[in-house]
Amino acid sequence: MTSTPEWGAAARVPAVEVFALRVNSRSCTVTCRGDAPLLYVLRNDLGLLGSRFGCGLGQCGACMVLLDGHPTPSCDLPVRAAE
């Protein structure tokens, strides 16, 4: 009887992707995992420190950003949803 290979934790890690975003009327590209919160990408990758981490649930408003003209919590929004 043959068994399937054990892929380990590496097989469960989402792949890194390139995303094209328009932030503050400027086009930019970021390379990150698609499930990374938009807040982390804005702060850590793009250096935009206006949005803050508050509750982590999208309820307190500290992480609010305008996405297509609508206030959206960025702490629980994956970057792939903002592309």
URCOR-V897208 format. One record per pair of residues at least 12 apart in sequence whose ideal C-beta (glycine too) atoms are under 7 Angstrom apart, sorted by the first residue. I is the first residue (numbers start at 0). GAP is how many residues later the second one is. Records with the same first field share a line. If there is no record, write none. Layout:
BEGIN
I->GAP ; GAP
END
This chain:
BEGIN
13->19 ; 20 ; 21
15->15 ; 16 ; 17
16->17
17->13
18->60 ; 61 ; 64
19->63
20->61 ; 62
22->23 ; 25
27->18
29->15 ; 16
31->13 ; 47
33->44 ; 45 ; 46
34->43
35->42 ; 43
36->37 ; 38 ; 39 ; 40 ; 41
37->36 ; 39 ; 41 ; 44
38->12 ; 14 ; 24 ; 35 ; 36
40->38
41->32
50->12 ; 13 ; 14 ; 23
52->22
55->19
56->19
57->15 ; 17 ; 18
62->12
66->15
END
